[in-house]
Every structure is written in C-alpha cells, then in structure tokens.
Amino acid sequence: MSMFDSLLHGLDDQEQDRTRELIADSVATDRADALAGKAPDRLVDSGSRHRRSRAETQRR
C-alpha cells in the first residue's frame, strides 16, 4: 500500500476525491515554486535530531 493509499483508506468517495485534489494542488504549487526558485513554505524534518539512548536517560 502506498503512502497515498494509506491516507485514503477508510474515507468515503467524496473525502477521497477531496484529499486527492488537495494533494495534487499542493504538489503543483510546490513544483511551480521550485521552478520559480522559491524555497518551500514548509519545513521538512530531516530526522537529524539526536535521540537519547535509554542508558543516557536513566543516568539523569
């Protein structure tokens, strides 16, 4: 199951259509902005944060 399918799972047909439209609009806007050289409006979490280990947490 793709990420988009998982977003649509459990929604009725009308909500699925609306969600597809919102995703398509968002992608189109992001593409247009990228072509225009604009930075994205949204920040993406790159997962670069340091996670504490259990041992580190227990020492405190």
Contacts in CASP RR format, 6 or more apart in sequence:
PFRMAT RR
TARGET T0000
AUTHOR 0000-0000-0000
METHOD contacts of the structure
MODEL  1
MSMFDSLLHGLDDQEQDRTRELIADSVATDRADALAGKAPDRLVDSGSRH
RRSRAETQRR
1 9 0 8 1.000
4 23 0 8 1.000
7 19 0 8 1.000
7 23 0 8 1.000
8 16 0 8 1.000
8 19 0 8 1.000
8 20 0 8 1.000
11 19 0 8 1.000
30 40 0 8 1.000
33 39 0 8 1.000
33 40 0 8 1.000
33 41 0 8 1.000
34 40 0 8 1.000
END
